[in-house]
Amino acid sequence: MAGRTVKIRHDDQTRSKIQAAQIINRLHACVMGEIALDASQVSAAKILLGKALPDLASVQHSGQDGDAIKHEFKWID
């Protein structure tokens, strides 16, 4: 088979997504019992994923003085 004449060049964001997917696949294989990972490998994978994927954090919106925000809806005719 002939080699590619045009090389595919991924940008940094695409490379980061591919690497994160590989880490996720490896952790999934460990959970499913297909491979064995020790604690340091799981810890390293968690650290690397923390750098590649944003952490989800809860956000709470509040009005003045910590009260609930009141919404008023007005119909436009």
Sequence and secondary structure as in RCSB ss.txt:
>XXXX:A:sequence
MAGRTVKIRHDDQTRSKIQAAQIINRLHACVMGEIALDASQVSAAKILLGKALPDLASVQHSGQDGDAIKHEFKW
ID
>XXXX:A:secstr
    SS     HHHHHHHHHHHHHHHHHHHHTTSS   HHHHHHHHHHHHHHS          GGG         
  
